[in-house]
Amino acid sequence: MTKVYRYLTGEDDVNFCAKVTKALNEGYELYGSPTMTFNGVDVIVGQVIVKDVESESDIPSGLKVAIGQL
């Protein structure tokens, strides 16, 4: 089994909430506490999500490429 890691970021708005909600419905789980910062105009938030996958075919293709380059 492999664990897939993603760090979602964006402005603190409904679009960010939708991004996290979509990931949770795809089987990801929240990991750790969310982060927040202010760029002088907007509040920017981040949240780590993780998911256990059974096979390599369940790993997103971009992540597979990046792992192969390590």
VENLINFEN-V370896 format. One record per residue. N is the residue number from 1. PSI is psi in degrees with one decimal (NA if undefined). Layout:
n: (N & N)
psi: (PSI & PSI)
//
This chain:
n: (1 & 2 & 3 & 4 & 5 & 6 & 7 & 8 & 9 & 10 & 11 & 12 & 13 & 14 & 15 & 16 & 17 & 18 & 19 & 20 & 21 & 22 & 23 & 24 & 25 & 26 & 27 & 28 & 29 & 30 & 31 & 32 & 33 & 34 & 35 & 36 & 37 & 38 & 39 & 40 & 41 & 42 & 43 & 44 & 45 & 46 & 47 & 48 & 49 & 50 & 51 & 52 & 53 & 54 & 55 & 56 & 57 & 58 & 59 & 60 & 61 & 62 & 63 & 64 & 65 & 66 & 67 & 68 & 69 & 70)
psi: (142.2 & 143.2 & 128.5 & 133.8 & 135.4 & 146.4 & 108.4 & 136.7 & 159.7 & 177.0 & 148.4 & 83.0 & -175.1 & -29.4 & -39.3 & -43.2 & -39.8 & -39.0 & -44.8 & -43.6 & -44.5 & -45.9 & -40.9 & -39.3 & -15.2 & 4.6 & -1.1 & 156.7 & 147.1 & 143.5 & 119.6 & -173.0 & 151.0 & 159.3 & 154.4 & 144.0 & 167.6 & 125.1 & 13.8 & -16.1 & -49.4 & 155.1 & 125.9 & 130.8 & 159.1 & 150.5 & 129.4 & 137.9 & 148.3 & 157.3 & 133.6 & 130.1 & 145.2 & -42.0 & 163.1 & -25.8 & -16.5 & -3.9 & 130.1 & 140.0 & -40.9 & -37.1 & -38.6 & -43.4 & -46.7 & -40.5 & -40.2 & -21.6 & -7.3 & NA)
//
